[in-house]
Amino acid sequence: MIALDDPEAASRAEREKAAFGLEHLVVLSGPQGIARCAEIDEATVVVHAVPGFAGTLPLIRALEKGKRVAFAGKEALVSAGDLIEPYLRENPGQLVPVDSEHSALFQCLLGEDPESVAELVLTASGGALRDYSAERLREVTPEEVLAHPTWKMGKKVTVDSATLVNKSLEVMEAHYLFGVPYEKLKVVIHRQSIVHSMVTFVDGSTKAQASVPDMSLAISYGITYPGRRPGVVPSLSPYYGTLTFEEPDTERFPGVLLGHKAGEMGGTAPCALSYADEILVREFLAGRIGFLDITRILFRFLETYRPKPVHSLEILREEALRVEEKIRELLL
């Protein structure tokens, strides 16, 4: 079974599948088709890597069907956290994070008393522009932003990494995943991307998960949890060296503050921030706005935004339309 978001592409696949010896392939299309793939009876583990708001419906469907979800589509959890939270409280191991930072936190928290947690620390590489001056940031091109120093990722998440909005999304994701209040969530810049995240406990001890900067480990662990597959990545020994940790520069990269702001507003605010960012990243990649305009407009948007309680997926869909209209106004 496959599902293609574009109905025209799905039609073509249906017409041409026999030529590839795939007569029995079931071809589905659109959001409902993707959601159907996430809930089929034969699947015991669903790997969720649908970016953006589009990932929300398949995530909810998979959880409703009791699937264990190896989860990488952070925007879906950020958007629908209030709807998804009950599943996580009822069955904490049902959603196993695949983002390297949240996989690290998940591993560090195994077997620990939640009451003993003082702080969750998410590490950030700092993105492709981490050493650019404030003046230079006004002129950067999409090509410069997409040249990440450590990770090879999709365009959207690479731009978010450069603005540090990605860390804001991850702060909100961590809040929902681990039930930790926002005042206990912190971001630090760790250029080497060896320590993927850390947990500090009330006694002053800090537990960190460290491995080479390779997503294979987090993906493998998400699928095989609670077991581990041998030899997924090399050990750290060839990578021994100096590790550095710095506070984020919120003057140059204020996007790192947005997650705490939207998260504390609550209701539909995290969804609205996530969707507004999707729109603005597309505008930047198309060359219609500058790099610094992304976070500037996001702050302006949140200043006047009034969140609503989240009772259903339909409310979030309606809110997405309202967000799009407001962002278009701010772009004029």
Wavefront OBJ file of the C-alpha trace (Angstrom):
o trace
v 0.000 0.000 0.000
v 1.173 3.499 -0.824
v -0.438 6.908 -0.373
v 0.475 9.978 -2.382
v -0.685 13.410 -1.278
v -1.091 14.635 -4.861
v -4.229 13.012 -6.423
v -2.760 13.346 -9.922
v 0.386 11.466 -8.873
v -1.792 8.785 -7.249
v -3.777 8.413 -10.481
v -0.601 7.956 -12.470
v 0.700 5.361 -9.995
v -2.590 3.464 -10.279
v -2.358 3.445 -14.093
v 1.303 2.416 -14.224
v 1.622 -0.045 -11.317
v 1.091 -3.119 -13.501
v 4.110 -2.179 -15.637
v 6.257 -2.623 -12.501
v 4.707 -5.976 -11.575
v 2.721 -4.354 -8.753
v -0.820 -5.342 -9.793
v -1.883 -5.921 -6.185
v -0.539 -2.597 -4.886
v -3.232 -0.495 -3.209
v -2.812 3.179 -4.182
v -4.413 5.828 -1.966
v -4.321 9.611 -2.193
v -4.678 12.769 -0.161
v -4.616 13.296 3.608
v -7.136 10.527 4.272
v -5.070 8.075 2.224
v -1.927 8.891 4.203
v -3.877 8.482 7.439
v -5.150 5.100 6.233
v -1.547 3.924 5.802
v -0.861 4.899 9.418
v -3.608 2.670 10.801
v -3.503 -0.561 8.757
v -4.026 -3.674 10.889
v -0.822 -5.386 9.729
v 1.432 -2.626 11.098
v 2.655 -2.848 14.689
v 5.125 0.054 14.452
v 4.452 3.193 12.426
v 7.362 5.462 11.480
v 5.925 8.967 11.327
v 8.042 11.440 9.342
v 5.380 13.677 7.781
v 6.488 17.292 8.261
v 4.202 20.188 9.020
v 0.517 20.347 9.935
v -0.202 17.585 7.382
v 1.280 15.047 9.821
v -1.390 15.648 12.462
v -4.172 13.381 11.138
v -1.969 10.304 10.493
v -0.386 10.655 13.946
v -3.752 10.732 15.692
v -5.046 7.808 13.628
v -1.992 5.672 14.464
v -2.345 6.414 18.180
v -6.082 5.723 18.113
v -5.350 2.295 16.646
v -2.845 1.557 19.434
v 0.236 1.528 17.166
v 3.640 2.242 18.595
v 4.862 5.305 16.730
v 8.513 6.060 15.982
v 7.960 9.757 15.730
v 9.877 12.406 13.750
v 7.146 14.834 12.613
v 7.434 17.334 15.461
v 4.995 19.856 13.996
v 2.128 17.366 14.336
v 2.697 16.996 18.078
v 3.234 20.724 18.531
v 0.002 21.435 16.619
v -2.208 18.863 18.343
v -0.439 18.361 21.673
v -3.603 18.840 23.741
v -5.356 16.119 21.715
v -2.393 13.722 21.783
v -1.390 14.187 25.434
v -4.024 11.728 26.783
v -2.496 8.906 24.703
v 0.975 9.678 26.065
v -0.171 9.734 29.685
v -2.072 6.445 29.269
v 0.771 4.661 27.480
v 4.108 6.539 27.821
v 5.985 4.117 25.534
v 3.531 4.408 22.639
v 5.273 7.426 21.115
v 9.051 6.899 20.823
v 10.791 10.047 19.545
v 13.118 9.858 16.555
v 14.371 13.464 16.642
v 17.892 13.022 18.016
v 17.313 15.509 20.859
v 14.095 13.917 22.066
v 15.431 10.411 21.593
v 18.299 11.448 23.877
v 15.914 12.828 26.500
v 13.742 9.718 26.247
v 16.776 7.487 26.857
v 18.059 9.649 29.748
v 14.671 9.574 31.482
v 14.172 5.794 31.338
v 13.833 4.449 34.874
v 13.965 7.891 36.479
v 11.361 9.391 38.809
v 9.770 12.377 36.982
v 9.726 14.278 40.280
v 13.542 14.129 40.393
v 13.947 16.045 37.119
v 15.219 19.606 37.534
v 15.743 20.520 33.878
v 15.682 19.125 30.348
v 18.462 20.592 28.186
v 18.065 20.447 24.405
v 21.280 20.906 22.450
v 21.457 22.837 19.171
v 24.233 22.947 16.588
v 23.489 26.623 15.994
v 22.728 26.122 12.299
v 24.540 27.239 9.181
v 24.666 30.914 10.210
v 25.803 30.574 13.814
v 28.941 32.701 13.279
v 27.349 35.369 11.078
v 27.188 38.921 12.395
v 23.829 40.648 12.831
v 24.665 42.794 9.800
v 25.547 39.786 7.649
v 22.304 38.007 8.595
v 20.324 40.692 6.765
v 21.769 39.584 3.432
v 21.911 35.773 3.565
v 20.520 33.698 0.720
v 18.545 30.448 0.920
v 21.610 28.644 -0.446
v 23.725 29.813 2.500
v 21.058 28.839 5.001
v 20.717 25.334 3.542
v 24.467 24.615 3.931
v 24.177 23.080 7.422
v 27.574 22.406 9.072
v 26.648 19.046 10.643
v 23.381 17.527 9.439
v 21.888 16.791 6.026
v 18.184 17.490 6.459
v 15.122 18.642 4.550
v 14.930 22.300 3.522
v 12.279 23.337 6.046
v 14.042 21.935 9.109
v 17.399 23.310 7.897
v 15.963 26.839 7.713
v 14.379 26.330 11.147
v 17.766 25.209 12.451
v 19.335 28.459 11.228
v 16.652 30.697 12.783
v 16.628 28.490 15.926
v 12.835 28.269 15.525
v 13.494 24.528 15.305
v 14.538 24.611 18.978
v 11.324 26.451 19.817
v 9.333 23.674 18.154
v 11.433 21.104 20.026
v 10.825 22.860 23.351
v 7.068 22.549 22.789
v 7.491 18.963 21.607
v 9.427 18.111 24.784
v 6.729 19.718 26.918
v 4.075 17.417 25.457
v 6.260 14.301 25.224
v 7.579 14.371 28.775
v 4.986 16.438 30.631
v 7.633 18.918 31.781
v 6.684 22.576 32.410
v 8.261 25.203 30.193
v 10.336 26.703 32.985
v 12.235 23.384 33.156
v 13.119 23.385 29.439
v 16.398 24.954 28.280
v 18.368 25.211 25.006
v 22.178 25.315 24.713
v 24.406 25.607 21.643
v 26.640 22.560 21.246
v 28.562 22.906 17.982
v 29.968 19.368 17.845
v 26.490 17.675 17.856
v 27.914 14.807 19.930
v 25.761 15.301 23.040
v 22.222 15.100 21.704
v 20.511 16.340 24.874
v 20.813 16.193 28.663
v 18.699 15.814 31.797
v 19.691 17.531 35.054
v 18.279 16.088 38.273
v 17.461 17.735 41.586
v 20.639 16.354 43.210
v 22.820 18.203 40.692
v 23.635 15.166 38.532
v 23.348 15.532 34.751
v 22.775 12.570 32.451
v 23.635 13.011 28.741
v 23.170 10.804 25.695
v 26.149 11.075 23.359
v 26.871 9.480 19.984
v 28.279 10.410 16.583
v 26.106 12.910 14.644
v 24.183 10.316 12.630
v 20.384 10.024 12.641
v 20.574 6.263 12.038
v 20.858 5.647 15.772
v 17.729 7.578 16.788
v 15.738 6.034 13.923
v 16.888 2.515 14.773
v 16.130 2.971 18.471
v 12.680 4.346 17.670
v 11.870 1.212 15.660
v 13.510 -1.427 17.884
v 12.657 0.053 21.329
v 13.016 -1.289 23.993
v 15.782 -3.325 22.293
v 18.881 -2.095 20.496
v 20.292 -3.278 17.184
v 24.074 -3.926 17.181
v 26.485 -1.812 15.156
v 24.110 0.927 14.007
v 26.787 3.667 14.228
v 30.495 3.682 15.158
v 31.357 4.264 18.814
v 32.527 7.700 19.895
v 36.219 6.796 20.189
v 37.289 8.220 16.789
v 35.453 11.458 17.672
v 37.051 12.194 21.045
v 37.868 15.861 21.433
v 36.713 19.079 23.022
v 32.996 19.550 23.630
v 31.634 23.088 24.042
v 28.317 24.404 25.358
v 27.145 28.017 24.981
v 24.041 30.021 25.781
v 22.095 30.928 22.602
v 22.566 34.485 21.339
v 18.975 35.704 21.566
v 19.878 39.069 20.031
v 20.934 37.534 16.718
v 18.627 34.507 16.923
v 15.494 35.466 18.896
v 13.585 32.590 17.292
v 14.777 30.354 20.132
v 12.421 32.252 22.494
v 9.239 31.678 20.504
v 8.528 28.176 21.838
v 8.361 29.288 25.450
v 6.180 32.252 24.445
v 3.655 30.242 22.407
v 3.747 27.299 24.814
v 2.875 29.471 27.791
v 0.034 31.073 25.799
v -1.355 27.554 25.384
v -4.429 26.415 23.457
v -4.017 26.816 19.702
v -0.923 29.062 20.030
v 1.687 26.281 19.480
v -0.215 25.114 16.382
v -0.500 28.698 15.123
v 3.228 29.349 15.602
v 4.176 26.114 13.846
v 1.909 26.756 10.866
v 2.912 30.414 10.573
v 6.548 29.299 10.465
v 5.755 26.836 7.654
v 4.322 29.670 5.561
v 7.219 32.034 6.238
v 9.896 29.431 5.504
v 8.250 28.809 2.121
v 8.264 32.569 1.474
v 11.960 32.802 2.349
v 12.960 29.827 0.175
v 11.037 31.402 -2.711
v 13.043 34.611 -2.258
v 10.036 36.757 -1.322
v 11.210 37.684 2.204
v 14.574 37.965 3.938
v 16.002 35.606 6.541
v 15.423 37.968 9.463
v 11.826 38.552 8.346
v 10.904 35.021 9.463
v 11.322 35.606 13.197
v 10.355 39.288 12.989
v 6.943 38.396 11.544
v 6.484 35.458 13.922
v 6.921 37.759 16.931
v 4.503 40.305 15.444
v 2.022 37.518 14.795
v 2.141 36.208 18.376
v 1.814 39.712 19.854
v -1.793 39.988 18.662
v -2.727 36.305 18.514
v -5.552 35.114 20.773
v -5.443 31.347 21.298
v -8.524 29.139 21.499
v -8.994 25.911 23.490
v -8.186 22.754 21.490
v -11.153 20.385 21.545
v -10.878 18.776 18.114
v -8.811 18.467 14.975
v -11.427 20.557 13.191
v -10.616 23.554 15.423
v -6.964 23.229 14.417
v -7.878 23.095 10.708
v -10.004 26.228 11.085
v -7.201 27.925 12.991
v -4.692 27.074 10.241
v -6.867 29.000 7.754
v -7.045 31.956 10.144
v -3.256 31.883 10.604
v -2.657 31.842 6.855
v -4.905 34.881 6.413
v -3.153 36.801 9.204
v 0.359 36.002 7.921
v -0.627 37.135 4.419
v -1.731 40.461 5.943
v 1.596 40.833 7.751
v 3.470 40.137 4.522
v 1.795 43.016 2.691
l 1 2 3 4 5 6 7 8 9 10 11 12 13 14 15 16 17 18 19 20 21 22 23 24 25 26 27 28 29 30 31 32 33 34 35 36 37 38 39 40 41 42 43 44 45 46 47 48 49 50 51 52 53 54 55 56 57 58 59 60 61 62 63 64 65 66 67 68 69 70 71 72 73 74 75 76 77 78 79 80 81 82 83 84 85 86 87 88 89 90 91 92 93 94 95 96 97 98 99 100 101 102 103 104 105 106 107 108 109 110 111 112 113 114 115 116 117 118 119 120 121 122 123 124 125 126 127 128 129 130 131 132 133 134 135 136 137 138 139 140 141 142 143 144 145 146 147 148 149 150 151 152 153 154 155 156 157 158 159 160 161 162 163 164 165 166 167 168 169 170 171 172 173 174 175 176 177 178 179 180 181 182 183 184 185 186 187 188 189 190 191 192 193 194 195 196 197 198 199 200 201 202 203 204 205 206 207 208 209 210 211 212 213 214 215 216 217 218 219 220 221 222 223 224 225 226 227 228 229 230 231 232 233 234 235 236 237 238 239 240 241 242 243 244 245 246 247 248 249 250 251 252 253 254 255 256 257 258 259 260 261 262 263 264 265 266 267 268 269 270 271 272 273 274 275 276 277 278 279 280 281 282 283 284 285 286 287 288 289 290 291 292 293 294 295 296 297 298 299 300 301 302 303 304 305 306 307 308 309 310 311 312 313 314 315 316 317 318 319 320 321 322 323 324 325 326 327 328 329 330 331 332
